[in-house]
Amino acid sequence: MEIYIVRHGETIWNEKKLLQGRTDIELNENGRKLAIITGKNLRNTHFDIVFSSPLKRAHETACLIVGDRNIPIVTNDLIKEMCFGDWEGQNMSELLKDPSQDFQYFFKHPELYHPIGCGESFQELCDRASKFMTEYIEPLAKTDTRVMIVAHGAINKAMMMHVKKHDLKDFWSGGLQQNCNVIIMDYSDGIYRIIDETKIFY
């Protein structure tokens, strides 16, 4: 079974480098354009089912990629974006430079990162991603040929942590997935094989 993992299209908050997390921000016009281009390039690729985060930016991306094709789009709360708690809506670049904030460790030392407020740790995020993969995706290998997952930067990397079995310190290996970047891999006989982590159609 092939698995396509897609990050949502661009939003205004992406443009402004603001932390989105669970904040439900819509796609901007460029984000819709990227999703439509991605959909056109995948027009002739069969998908049995598409799983989407219920947040607007991911669900709209999934809908634009599917277009008028008769493919079920199923939302799942397990693939909502990482919750950043009180940091949501703040400028990410400024937080990364602030030595008084634990957010400074977010990319360089994720194993040292501690959330604030109702925020989520990397371990909690990875546990959630593993639950989604083991309960919703892997069982489909018995019946389906290709599935798509449309979600967010951090949760998608957490899914790849499940695939690669990396330590938390290597969470960001390969970098943050770009908007509408498609990761393609195969899951057969209980084994993952990565085909392409950098596929972009625009």
C-alpha angles and dihedrals in degrees: 000000000000120000123200116196113194131186115220123260124267124293133194088255090054088055092050094044091240120155109250107178109147093350104117104233122170126228117267121227092270089051091054090048092053091049092049092049090049090050093051091052091049093043093111096040112101119227124185094199141354122216117202138184107247091234112111098242093056098038093050089049090053092048093049092048092049093044114170095342118121097242120136115241111204121190119216127188092211090074098052112126122273111281112241096186114200092003094068112115093022125118109268096206092054093047091051090056095047109099091194092063126075087219086083087080096051098104105014100042110014090166088066095046117115121186125228130218110355091339125140128242123227090248092054089048093050092047090053092048092049091050090053094048096046097042103035111019111032095052089059090068087084094060113014134067101200136009133181129213118197114191143113144306101262100035090048090054088049089055088053089051086059089051098044099034091221126167117256091255088066095048094119097043107143092024134256114324111249123236110286091002108152123217112201124196143153127235114195133151090359093303129112122217119187113222102176131351097180107051111146124168100195 
